[in-house]
Each structure stands twice: as structure tokens, then as C-alpha cells.
Amino acid sequence: MPKPDILQIGPYPAWDVSALEARFTLHRSFEAADTAAFVRDRADRVRGIATRGELGAGRDLIDALPRLEIIAVYGVGIDAVDLDAARARGIRVTNTPDVLTRDVADFGMAMMLAAARGIVGGDAWVRSGAWADKGLFPLRTRVHGKAVGILGLGRIGAEVAHRCAAFDMAIAYTDLSPRDVPGDWTFVDDPVALAARSDVLFVTLTGGPATRGIVDRRVIEALGPSGMLVNIARASTVDESALLDALEAKALGFAALDVFQGEPALDPRFLALDTVLLQPHQASGTVETRKAMGRLVLNNLVAHFDGRPLPTPVL
Ligand code: 8YV
């Protein structure tokens, strides 16, 4: 049996590439000088797409592949996949839920702690000699005991909330409806009201049209000059120009961000601010989790082409 042809549209670690190549013929479109021509040349063969959460698969790509059967996403977010286009053609879609949840939550906590306590600036203070030259590092803000708001109490949001509980933070959350949670977690049905009562607001929403721009100017202003926004979800959930305006005007205290519109080419206005912590979309980026994500991509593709049930189907 010939190996099925898979279009790989973003980079994976070497261990995933070799595991995939043992079962499939990989066509690495992200390395091609002319991506459209590369895809066109293989359109009559490609039966699967292996993609990444932030890259997904848009309608143009799906339409360009008449033999496409499955899209395997290396990531939990499927907002960049055109699900309508896939559904209309009966194309299966898989993602990598659960395996990354706790790493993403850990990273959100690390961002909050680093931002509040000036960990990155403190390191620079030591390395630059400022400690010896200028003296003590400026005082920063406490985390424990503060009020945290969790915008989106899904798997990742709940893990963030449990971690915040261990830091004695008062927990409130907004979701479509109240969830089955510990008795001292408060449901707040409006994001503006959630932001107004929070010192730290975590964005843990799924991406996509339903959550686009939920963190708007009103939410950001309600969080206020001493508030901190932590986004470990998708940039689309935040009105980024309102966020930049508020940071520049000091109407928002701080933003710790792992995701950006148009990433990796983020808005240069971010770089001029000292009230941001900027991270390269790496919340799930541990060897352990990425290996588990890669295994799920492989296992979903293999199951599909073997005619077995998919381990983690979306469609
Ligand atoms: C990954 C993500 O960094 O899971 C997601 O949706 O955005 C991240 O975990 C990304 O998918 C890797 O491509």
C-alpha cells in the first residue's frame, strides 16, 4: 500500500516528523518558496493536512485539495480551521485537547507572577550591573490574596482557577452559564463586571467568531490602571488597538500576552511599552506536552487511514 500523502503546513519537532514519515508521505508546504504552486502541484494526491493551532486550514486551502479527508491540528484551538468548509465536504477535523491544559495554566501563572513581581526586569537589573550602580530594584505588586477574574471557565480556565486558589486569590469567572465549581468561586455573567472586580483578568476563552473582541475597550477600562490582563488564549478575543491605547494612556496597568494579532509579526507599539510582558505563543511549549500533542496528531491520522475511530475528533 502506498503511504497516504499529507500536507504539513507548519513546522513540528524532528521526533514528530520522523514518526509521521514512517506512515505518510509528507509535503512540507511551509518550506516552499511559492506555497500556492506547491499545493497546486500536489492537489491530486493530498488526503490529509497536518497543521498547527495558530495556522489551522482556511477555506482556500481546503477548496484547493479535492481529495482532502482529514485535518489534524497540533493544538486544542480549531478557530483557524474553516469548520464550515470542512463540514460541507465531510472532512474530519481533530485537535489535541487535555494533554496541554495544565502546561498552559502553569504558564499563565508564570506570566502573572513574572509580571507582578518584575522577574524579567529583575534579571536585567542584575545582568546590567544596575543592582550595584543604582541600588535596590523598584518595589512591585503582591499576587496572593488579590482578586482574579477568569474569562472562560473551560478546561484551561478551571486549571488556572485552581492554581489561583492555591495562591489565596478570590476567584470569579464568566462563562455562558454558571459551572459546577467550588462554593467560593463567584459566577459573574458580564465581562465588564468581572473586569471591574478583578486585579488580574485571565483570558482563557476559545477563539472564533463567538468570542471575537469580547475583551473590548469597556472591559479593559473596567480592569483599570492597577489591573493586569493575562492572555493565554487567542488574540482575536481582545480588541488589540483598544488594549494598546489603554496601555499607552496608562488606563490599564499591565498586560501579559502570549498571543498577538498577526503573530509572529506583532504590532510595534507593544515594543515601546514597559507595562507589557511579551511571550512567543509558548504556553503549551514543553517537551512533554509537545510530544503528547505530536502523538495525538499521528494517532488521529493513522486511525483515520486505518478506518478506526479517531482518538480526539472535532468533526
Ligand atoms: C500551540 C495553541 O502553541 O493549542 C493551541 O490551540 O495555540 C498552542 O497550544 C499551537 O497550537 C502550536 O501550533
Boltz pocket constraint, residues with backbone or C-beta under 6 A from the ligand:
constraints:
  - pocket:
      binder: B
      contacts: [[A, 51], [A, 52], [A, 53], [A, 54], [A, 55], [A, 74], [A, 75], [A, 76], [A, 77], [A, 78], [A, 96], [A, 100], [A, 233], [A, 281], [A, 282], [A, 283], [A, 284], [A, 285]]
      max_distance: 6.0
